[in-house]
Amino acid sequence: MKFRRPLALALPALTLGVLLSGCVTSPTGRSQLMMVSDGEMSKMGLATFDNMRKQGKFVEAPKERAYATCVSSALVAVLPPPWNTQQWEVQIIDDDTPNAFALPGGRIGVNRGMFKLATDQDLLAVVLGHELSHVVARHGAERVSDNMAAQAVVLAGSAYAASRGTNAGYAAAALGVGAEVGILLPFSRTQESEADTLGQRYMAQAGFDPRAAATLWQKMGAQGGSGSKPPAFLSTHPASYNRQQSLTKQAEQLMPVYEQARASGHKPNCTL
């Protein structure tokens, strides 16, 4: 019987070089693939936000905007440089779903529906701390880099399959699924967990109660209802129960940080 080398071992050296180049370390010490610069990501973030503005996504909601700006400003003050000195703009989006985001370039969007769940400053700090952490940890750039690497693998695998007489389209489809499950989604789950960890740390340092994190995600989980959910290993977010357990444990460890922050004058007073 004639054995052939696994496809992954037969990919061109150039593809391997793409996957191994541009490695950096995240704020939690995790290795990341980084193939785009902060400047490029800021341009993307600003362009996305400006496009939303042109499309009329933002609404005049002075109370909600002031509330979200108050919470975000307290969080930004404890972020590492350069994010703690960046000018951040907050806008409210006319959408009833509970969601929010932060973009490279200093932009934050909060859906009106978020305020139905984040009914006090600690709960809103959970959301905004999480979203700001995605920016600090360069998750957007990492996701772009992951996609670039996945595309390189698919292209290289297709070329190799064609050279071996295999249908290139079939190989590309198979590799595309493999790249998505094996590269993109696992990284996304890792990013979400990392944003949880960093966001809870930042909110404690800013004087927001870290115990609110588990409460918020419990409320978010209840919003899902009893409908069917995808298997945990295909979800881009950690399983709700595991997430609450992890956040509860981390909150206990962060209580001294929170208490010290309050004692040193970090006492945000944000109300809607």
Beta strands, then each sheet from edge to edge (+ up, - down):
strand 1: 23-25
strand 2: 31-33
strand 3: 58-59
strand 4: 89-93
strand 5: 100-103
strand 6: 107-111
sheet 1: 1+ 2-
sheet 2: 3+ 4- 6- 5+
end
